[in-house]
Amino acid sequence: EFPLERMYRDARITRIYEGTNEINRMLVPTRLLKQWPQLFSAQAALAALEQSSVASQQSVSPQSSSPQSSLRGEREFVARLKRLAIVLLGQASATYGDALRDEQEVQAQIADIVIEAYATESGIARAEKLLGRGDSRANVALDIVRVYANDAADTVTAAARQVVAALSARGAGDSLACAAQKLVASAPIDAIAARRRIADAVIEAGKYPL
């Protein structure tokens, strides 16, 4: 009988239009394997593992004042997530073979990693666009992206841990767990302060500021 209850129901139903979130998550890894099998092969997974080992040893140079460098850490994080998706999906395909289509839990966790990479990169692109044209809202956008990437790191870490455990139980090497841990690593940020700045911007604008 409360208006808020109707709003909550309406918000929830948007997750079901065109299929539930759970069903759509199943489409992500299967579509990737179907359209780009060479990218998610066992050989590609091994190459991504080797690349992750090299990348983890490289130091990050000081940031410049260019728009792209302002989110350099987040861009590097997205690049690592893409390698992680290649590693896990390639290894899963090699481990399970045709039976991967029945391993919905594994597929769902890999899909979550792909989704977080896509969402983070989309946020980065928009923030850099605002920053590049000198928009006054750029700092808020940067805070939003950094907070999202910070939270995405937790989501991806949990997802990768489950996939690695499932694959390790079926004979995957220890190098997989080590590589996954390196790929999900991210520099900590003061998320509390960033969220306060975002909240202040929302209160000042009286609406979503972007």
C-alpha positions, -999 to +999 in steps of 0.1 A: +000+000+000+030+023+000+043+040-032+079+029-023+068-008-026+056-002-061+089+015-070+108-015-056+087-039-076+092-019-108+129-017-103+131-055-097+111-063-129+137-046-151+161-075-142+137-099-158+128-083-191+143-102-221+154-130-197+165-131-161+200-120-151+209-156-144+200-168-179+217-138-196+249-146-176+249-181-192+250-165-226+282-145-220+308-173-219+290-195-244+288-167-269+325-158-264+335-194-270+314-197-301+324-165-318+361-164-307+372-200-299+408-192-307+409-164-282+397-187-254+417-218-262+441-236-239+470-220-258+455-185-254+450-192-217+486-202-213+498-171-232+477-149-209+492-167-178+527-159-191+517-123-198+503-118-164+536-130-148+555-104-169+530-076-162+531-082-125+569-075-124+565-041-143+566-010-122+541+018-128+556+051-138+544+084-124+511+097-138+511+126-162+484+152-164+467+137-195+431+126-191+440+090-198+466+089-171+442+101-144+426+066-145+457+047-155+454+023-125+418+015-134+427+010-171+454-014-161+430-032-138+405-036-167+433-050-189+441-076-162+404-085-159+404-092-196+434-115-193+418-132-163+387-139-183+408-154-211+427-175-186+397-188-167+374-194-197+402-209-218+412-232-189+376-241-182+370-250-218+401-272-219+392-288-186+355-295-191+353-297-229+318-301-241+306-306-205+313-269-198+277-261-210+265-280-179+288-262-155+265-232-150+281-221-118+315-219-134+301-200-164+282-176-142+313-166-122+333-161-154+305-140-168+306-118-137+343-111-144+335-102-180+306-080-169+327-061-143+355-055-169+329-041-194+312-019-168+345-005-154+358+002-189+326+020-198+328+042-167+364+050-175+356+060-211+328+084-199+349+099-171+378+105-195+355+122-220+342+146-193+378+152-181+391+158-216+366+185-224+370+202-190+336+194-177+331+206-141+316+172-132+348+153-142+360+150-106+328+134-095+330+110-125+365+100-115+355+093-080+326+072-092+348+051-115+374+046-088+348+035-063+332+011-088+366-004-097+374-008-061+341-027-055+346-047-087+379-060-075+361-076-045+335-091-068+360-104-093+383-118-065+354-139-051+343-151-086+379-160-096+384-179-063+354-201-070+364-209-106+400-216-097+389-240-069+366-258-093+393-261-120+420-271-095+398-299-082+400-312-118+437-311-122+445-275-131+480-265-120+489-243-090+501-216-115+464-208-122+457-198-087+489-176-085+481-159-118+445-152-108+456-137-076+480-114-094+454-104-120+428-093-095+452-073-074+443-036-073+457-006-054+435+004-025+417+038-025+400+058+002+366+046-008+349+062+022+361+097+013+353+092-023+318+081-015+313+111+007+324+134-022+299+116-045+272+120-019+279+157-015+277+162-053+244+144-054+230+165-025+242+197-041+227+190-074+195+175-059+198+147-084+222+123-101+249+148-112+259+131-144 
